Amino acid sequence: MTIADRVARPRPYLWLWFVLGSATLVVLGVLIPAARPFAFLGTEIAAVTAIGAGMRLHRPRRMAPWWCILAGLSVPLVANVTWLALGLAGVRFGYPGPMDWFYYLMYPLIFAGLLGLPERGGKGAWRAGTLETGIFACAGAVLYWTVLVDPVLNNLDAELTAAGSFALAYPLMDLLIICGAVRLAIIGSGRTAWNALVVLAGLSLTVGDTTFFIHVVDGGDGRLNLLSASLCWLAGAVLVGATALHPAMSAGGRLADVRRTHPHLMFASYLALVLIVPAATTVSLLTELRAGSIGAVDVAVPMGATAVTLVLLVTRLTQIARIAESRARALVVRGAALERALARQESLQDQLSHQALHDSLTGLPNRLLLRQRVEAALAGGGEATLIMLDLDGFKDVNDRFGHPTGDALLAVVADRLQTGLRAGDTLARLGGDEFAVLLQDVADRDAVTIGEKLVALVRRPVEVGDHRLHTTASLGLRTLDARLSTSEMLRDVDLALYAAKAAGKDQVVSFDERLRAEQLHRTRTVDGLRAAIDRADFAVHYQPLVDLRDEQTVAVEALIRWTPTDGQQISPDQFISVAEDSGLIVPIGAWVLRRACLDAVAWHHRYGVRLSVNVSVRQLREPDFAHVVREALEISGLPAHALTLEITESVLVADGGGQALAHLAALRRAGVKVAVDDFGTGYSSLAYLQHLPIDSIKIDKAFVPVEGPEGAQQVSLIRAIIDLARSLALGTVVEGVETADQARLVHSLGCHLGQGYHFSRPITADAVDRLIAADRLLFDVGHVR
């Protein structure tokens, strides 16, 4: 355990052990007179050390007051050490001596520390606390004089000499410490054990100084009085040290958190002072008059202290009156301000309520208000239909023209949709480019008609600034069912919208139970894919790409296969689209790429066979895709020129920010080849060929000639595509070659690479080894012959 750890540990009873240890040292000093000076001096040193240790241990929030208290106890310690050293050297001083001025300095330092402990905000609050302390101190001085000092002088038949005046200053200054402690209890930490220690310390010092005063007035002959005074002084010092070690000193205990003084307690205290202090002064003066021994001191001390008390009391009451008047004026002002604030608050609440239920861009109801109205419609039980509408390709508008243009488009669409609805219908914007409509009192057929009308309204061009925008909308609708919750209704209509998107967009789809079953199937498929990733249930098969001139395998295409441990093999058609929608295609695709590169490196080194790997649009959106490819090549040792990435033409539509094309361009510079898969079935194929960073195209199997009337047309199409690719210096591969006749025909049209079941179905990596070896062997034998 480190020193910091030991310091940080709580020690709730350390102060008590310190008190017991100091008491033991004092008792030894009393019992062994020869060791008394050193024992008493050691006790004082321990008290000063305890304050420093407490400051380091508890780290109070206000350190300056504790530095004052530490200095206050250190001053008499320095004086006593000096006095003891001079005494051992034979130097003696009478009383009062030069050391007494050091003792006097202790009282204002400790008092200043007590004044600074309460954390009270504002100069006025601090002044009020100081006035209260002065009032109680002066009142205490009057009572102390009339009850103790004056009777002692009368009993001893002594005058207040210079030495007595010096000794009397000690208990009078003790009153400051007691009053500071009491004030701290009233406005500070309250009636706690910590405050009890502070008050007891002040009382101990007062008793000791009073005893010393009696000792001086009595002539300085009473050794017992002097020993008693010393013990009380030591007790006061030890108790001050204990306050620093007490847990309440720490900031965590909130030692000086201020509370308001109870008004009844303040009133009672002031009333008592007004009555008791003048009464005590009067009684003292009458006593002196009867005794015939009244002197100037007998009049000056009580009367002066009483006058100061009354002046301070009047000052404090004046301050209270000013505060009350100021607060009364503030209340009037606050009343008017409160009335205005309430009006503003009511207006603000209306605005906030509207903002909470409406979209800030279009002013339409938002999702929360729509839910409320759907819930009301479900509870009402009438015929109603919920529609969800989403703009097609809206992200492309934001990417190409900026968000301000996109926002303007949304505002125009919102206005158009509103024109296609009836008075009682609700149009809401759910966020982004998604809108919802609640149709009240409408039959199913009419709801579909309204939905088609809304889609037609969106289809019209929109003029935004200098841009003429063309957009469409996909729309799903669902008749309300009182047996379902609002969340279930929103889920079903969202499924209908998803189906409209999947069906080609720009159309209306009504919900049926089949959609929910398909969604459940997608959810289960996603869960299965996650488990398959963890269990490594995937495998990679390979389908050869053959040179049609000699039917030698020159490349293989990697194709993923999923065989769950508890079921039959699942076709890629059943899970690839789900993996893309869920984003799981990213880790799955990265695994396929690494596995295929590791398998293909041997085939390439032995036979020069290249590798093709399919890459989805979702993978190309990842910022580190190019790094993933380079890493797979580096780990496997496969050269970059031996790898071809196959993409679909959908990249052109989905890559609004150009990140996919940037990845492909960077990889081509590194030597990787790029091919367009399923060419001829995508978007704007011919227009984008010259802009894509590609090396070859794979002609879709739909163009492979078949027997019958359509064959001639397919031959013309495939010939045109091959000629186009040749003019652009692009290689060609024909997919779906199923027969020998198709292979010969494709070869005769100028395409030298083919792929299909005529050559081989997708096979395992081991089968690829055997297939390529057999091909090479047959080729070598045929070549020799």
Secondary structure in CASP SS format (residue, H / E / C, confidence):
PFRMAT SS
TARGET T0000
AUTHOR 0000-0000-0000
METHOD secondary structure of the structure
MODEL  1
M C 1.00
T C 1.00
I H 1.00
A H 1.00
D H 1.00
R H 1.00
V H 1.00
A H 1.00
R C 1.00
P C 1.00
R C 1.00
P C 1.00
Y C 1.00
L H 1.00
W H 1.00
L H 1.00
W H 1.00
F H 1.00
V H 1.00
L H 1.00
G H 1.00
S H 1.00
A H 1.00
T H 1.00
L H 1.00
V H 1.00
V H 1.00
L H 1.00
G H 1.00
V H 1.00
L H 1.00
I C 1.00
P H 1.00
A H 1.00
A H 1.00
R H 1.00
P H 1.00
F H 1.00
A H 1.00
F H 1.00
L H 1.00
G H 1.00
T H 1.00
E H 1.00
I H 1.00
A H 1.00
A H 1.00
V H 1.00
T H 1.00
A H 1.00
I H 1.00
G H 1.00
A H 1.00
G H 1.00
M H 1.00
R H 1.00
L H 1.00
H H 1.00
R C 1.00
P C 1.00
R C 1.00
R C 1.00
M C 1.00
A H 1.00
P H 1.00
W H 1.00
W H 1.00
C H 1.00
I H 1.00
L H 1.00
A H 1.00
G H 1.00
L H 1.00
S H 1.00
V H 1.00
P H 1.00
L H 1.00
V H 1.00
A H 1.00
N H 1.00
V H 1.00
T H 1.00
W H 1.00
L H 1.00
A H 1.00
L H 1.00
G H 1.00
L H 1.00
A C 1.00
G C 1.00
V C 1.00
R C 1.00
F C 1.00
G C 1.00
Y C 1.00
P C 1.00
G C 1.00
P C 1.00
M H 1.00
D H 1.00
W H 1.00
F H 1.00
Y H 1.00
Y H 1.00
L H 1.00
M H 1.00
Y H 1.00
P H 1.00
L H 1.00
I H 1.00
F H 1.00
A H 1.00
G H 1.00
L H 1.00
L H 1.00
G H 1.00
L C 1.00
P C 1.00
E E 1.00
R C 1.00
G C 1.00
G C 1.00
K H 1.00
G H 1.00
A H 1.00
W H 1.00
R H 1.00
A H 1.00
G H 1.00
T H 1.00
L H 1.00
E H 1.00
T H 1.00
G H 1.00
I H 1.00
F H 1.00
A H 1.00
C H 1.00
A H 1.00
G H 1.00
A H 1.00
V H 1.00
L H 1.00
Y H 1.00
W H 1.00
T H 1.00
V H 1.00
L H 1.00
V H 1.00
D H 1.00
P H 1.00
V H 1.00
L H 1.00
N H 1.00
N H 1.00
L H 1.00
D C 1.00
A C 1.00
E C 1.00
L C 1.00
T C 1.00
A H 1.00
A H 1.00
G H 1.00
S H 1.00
F H 1.00
A H 1.00
L H 1.00
A H 1.00
Y H 1.00
P H 1.00
L H 1.00
M H 1.00
D H 1.00
L H 1.00
L H 1.00
I H 1.00
I H 1.00
C H 1.00
G H 1.00
A H 1.00
V H 1.00
R H 1.00
L H 1.00
A H 1.00
I H 1.00
I H 1.00
G C 1.00
S C 1.00
G C 1.00
R C 1.00
T C 1.00
A H 1.00
W H 1.00
N H 1.00
A H 1.00
L H 1.00
V H 1.00
V H 1.00
L H 1.00
A H 1.00
G H 1.00
L H 1.00
S H 1.00
L H 1.00
T H 1.00
V H 1.00
G H 1.00
D H 1.00
T H 1.00
T H 1.00
F H 1.00
F H 1.00
I H 1.00
H H 1.00
V H 1.00
V H 1.00
D C 1.00
G C 1.00
G C 1.00
D C 1.00
G C 1.00
R H 1.00
L H 1.00
N H 1.00
L H 1.00
L H 1.00
S H 1.00
A H 1.00
S H 1.00
L H 1.00
C H 1.00
W H 1.00
L H 1.00
A H 1.00
G H 1.00
A H 1.00
V H 1.00
L H 1.00
V H 1.00
G H 1.00
A H 1.00
T H 1.00
A H 1.00
L H 1.00
H C 1.00
P H 1.00
A H 1.00
M H 1.00
S C 1.00
A H 1.00
G H 1.00
G H 1.00
R C 1.00
L C 1.00
A C 1.00
D E 1.00
V C 1.00
R C 1.00
R C 1.00
T C 1.00
H C 1.00
P H 1.00
H H 1.00
L H 1.00
M H 1.00
F H 1.00
A H 1.00
S H 1.00
Y H 1.00
L H 1.00
A H 1.00
L H 1.00
V H 1.00
L H 1.00
I H 1.00
V H 1.00
P H 1.00
A H 1.00
A H 1.00
T H 1.00
T H 1.00
V H 1.00
S H 1.00
L H 1.00
L H 1.00
T H 1.00
E H 1.00
L H 1.00
R H 1.00
A H 1.00
G C 1.00
S C 1.00
I C 1.00
G C 1.00
A H 1.00
V H 1.00
D H 1.00
V H 1.00
A H 1.00
V H 1.00
P H 1.00
M H 1.00
G H 1.00
A H 1.00
T H 1.00
A H 1.00
V H 1.00
T H 1.00
L H 1.00
V H 1.00
L H 1.00
L H 1.00
V H 1.00
T H 1.00
R H 1.00
L H 1.00
T H 1.00
Q H 1.00
I H 1.00
A H 1.00
R H 1.00
I H 1.00
A H 1.00
E H 1.00
S H 1.00
R H 1.00
A H 1.00
R H 1.00
A H 1.00
L H 1.00
V H 1.00
V H 1.00
R H 1.00
G H 1.00
A H 1.00
A H 1.00
L H 1.00
E H 1.00
R H 1.00
A H 1.00
L H 1.00
A H 1.00
R H 1.00
Q H 1.00
E H 1.00
S H 1.00
L H 1.00
Q H 1.00
D H 1.00
Q H 1.00
L H 1.00
S H 1.00
H H 1.00
Q H 1.00
A H 1.00
L H 1.00
H E 1.00
D C 1.00
S C 1.00
L C 1.00
T C 1.00
G C 1.00
L C 1.00
P E 1.00
N C 1.00
R H 1.00
L H 1.00
L H 1.00
L H 1.00
R H 1.00
Q H 1.00
R H 1.00
V H 1.00
E H 1.00
A H 1.00
A H 1.00
L H 1.00
A H 1.00
G H 1.00
G C 1.00
G C 1.00
E C 1.00
A E 1.00
T E 1.00
L E 1.00
I E 1.00
M E 1.00
L E 1.00
D E 1.00
L E 1.00
D E 1.00
G C 1.00
F H 1.00
K H 1.00
D H 1.00
V H 1.00
N H 1.00
D H 1.00
R H 1.00
F H 1.00
G C 1.00
H H 1.00
P H 1.00
T H 1.00
G H 1.00
D H 1.00
A H 1.00
L H 1.00
L H 1.00
A H 1.00
V H 1.00
V H 1.00
A H 1.00
D H 1.00
R H 1.00
L H 1.00
Q H 1.00
T H 1.00
G C 1.00
L C 1.00
R C 1.00
A C 1.00
G C 1.00
D C 1.00
T E 1.00
L E 1.00
A E 1.00
R E 1.00
L E 1.00
G E 1.00
G C 1.00
D C 1.00
E E 1.00
F E 1.00
A E 1.00
V E 1.00
L E 1.00
L E 1.00
Q E 1.00
D C 1.00
V C 1.00
A C 1.00
D H 1.00
R H 1.00
D H 1.00
A H 1.00
V H 1.00
T H 1.00
I H 1.00
G H 1.00
E H 1.00
K H 1.00
L H 1.00
V H 1.00
A H 1.00
L H 1.00
V H 1.00
R H 1.00
R C 1.00
P C 1.00
V E 1.00
E E 1.00
V E 1.00
G C 1.00
D C 1.00
H E 1.00
R E 1.00
L E 1.00
H C 1.00
T C 1.00
T E 1.00
A E 1.00
S E 1.00
L E 1.00
G E 1.00
L E 1.00
R E 1.00
T E 1.00
L C 1.00
D C 1.00
A C 1.00
R C 1.00
L C 1.00
S C 1.00
T H 1.00
S H 1.00
E H 1.00
M H 1.00
L H 1.00
R H 1.00
D H 1.00
V H 1.00
D H 1.00
L H 1.00
A H 1.00
L H 1.00
Y H 1.00
A H 1.00
A H 1.00
K H 1.00
A H 1.00
A C 1.00
G C 1.00
K C 1.00
D C 1.00
Q C 1.00
V E 1.00
V E 1.00
S E 1.00
F C 1.00
D C 1.00
E H 1.00
R H 1.00
L H 1.00
R H 1.00
A H 1.00
E H 1.00
Q H 1.00
L H 1.00
H H 1.00
R H 1.00
T H 1.00
R H 1.00
T H 1.00
V H 1.00
D H 1.00
G H 1.00
L H 1.00
R H 1.00
A H 1.00
A H 1.00
I H 1.00
D H 1.00
R H 1.00
A C 1.00
D C 1.00
F E 1.00
A E 1.00
V E 1.00
H E 1.00
Y E 1.00
Q E 1.00
P E 1.00
L E 1.00
V E 1.00
D E 1.00
L C 1.00
R C 1.00
D C 1.00
E C 1.00
Q E 1.00
T E 1.00
V E 1.00
A E 1.00
V E 1.00
E E 1.00
A E 1.00
L E 1.00
I E 1.00
R E 1.00
W E 1.00
T C 1.00
P C 1.00
T C 1.00
D C 1.00
G C 1.00
Q C 1.00
Q C 1.00
I E 1.00
S C 1.00
P H 1.00
D H 1.00
Q H 1.00
F H 1.00
I H 1.00
S H 1.00
V H 1.00
A H 1.00
E H 1.00
D H 1.00
S H 1.00
G C 1.00
L C 1.00
I H 1.00
V H 1.00
P H 1.00
I H 1.00
G H 1.00
A H 1.00
W H 1.00
V H 1.00
L H 1.00
R H 1.00
R H 1.00
A H 1.00
C H 1.00
L H 1.00
D H 1.00
A H 1.00
V H 1.00
A H 1.00
W H 1.00
H H 1.00
H H 1.00
R H 1.00
Y H 1.00
G C 1.00
V C 1.00
R E 1.00
L E 1.00
S E 1.00
V E 1.00
N E 1.00
V C 1.00
S C 1.00
V H 1.00
R H 1.00
Q H 1.00
L H 1.00
R C 1.00
E C 1.00
P C 1.00
D C 1.00
F H 1.00
A H 1.00
H H 1.00
V H 1.00
V H 1.00
R H 1.00
E H 1.00
A H 1.00
L H 1.00
E H 1.00
I H 1.00
S H 1.00
G C 1.00
L C 1.00
P C 1.00
A H 1.00
H H 1.00
A H 1.00
L E 1.00
T E 1.00
L E 1.00
E E 1.00
I E 1.00
T C 1.00
E C 1.00
S H 1.00
V H 1.00
L H 1.00
V H 1.00
A H 1.00
D C 1.00
G C 1.00
G C 1.00
G C 1.00
Q H 1.00
A H 1.00
L H 1.00
A H 1.00
H H 1.00
L H 1.00
A H 1.00
A H 1.00
L H 1.00
R H 1.00
R H 1.00
A C 1.00
G C 1.00
V C 1.00
K E 1.00
V E 1.00
A E 1.00
V E 1.00
D E 1.00
D E 1.00
F E 1.00
G C 1.00
T C 1.00
G C 1.00
Y C 1.00
S C 1.00
S H 1.00
L H 1.00
A H 1.00
Y H 1.00
L C 1.00
Q C 1.00
H C 1.00
L C 1.00
P C 1.00
I C 1.00
D C 1.00
S E 1.00
I E 1.00
K E 1.00
I E 1.00
D C 1.00
K H 1.00
A H 1.00
F H 1.00
V C 1.00
P C 1.00
V C 1.00
E C 1.00
G C 1.00
P H 1.00
E H 1.00
G H 1.00
A H 1.00
Q H 1.00
Q H 1.00
V H 1.00
S H 1.00
L H 1.00
I H 1.00
R H 1.00
A H 1.00
I H 1.00
I H 1.00
D H 1.00
L H 1.00
A H 1.00
R H 1.00
S H 1.00
L C 1.00
A C 1.00
L C 1.00
G E 1.00
T E 1.00
V E 1.00
V E 1.00
E C 1.00
G C 1.00
V C 1.00
E C 1.00
T C 1.00
A H 1.00
D H 1.00
Q H 1.00
A H 1.00
R H 1.00
L H 1.00
V H 1.00
H H 1.00
S H 1.00
L C 1.00
G C 1.00
C C 1.00
H C 1.00
L E 1.00
G E 1.00
Q C 1.00
G C 1.00
Y C 1.00
H C 1.00
F C 1.00
S C 1.00
R C 1.00
P C 1.00
I E 1.00
T C 1.00
A H 1.00
D H 1.00
A H 1.00
V H 1.00
D H 1.00
R H 1.00
L H 1.00
I H 1.00
A H 1.00
A H 1.00
D H 1.00
R H 1.00
L H 1.00
L H 1.00
F H 1.00
D H 1.00
V H 1.00
G H 1.00
H H 1.00
V H 1.00
R C 1.00
END
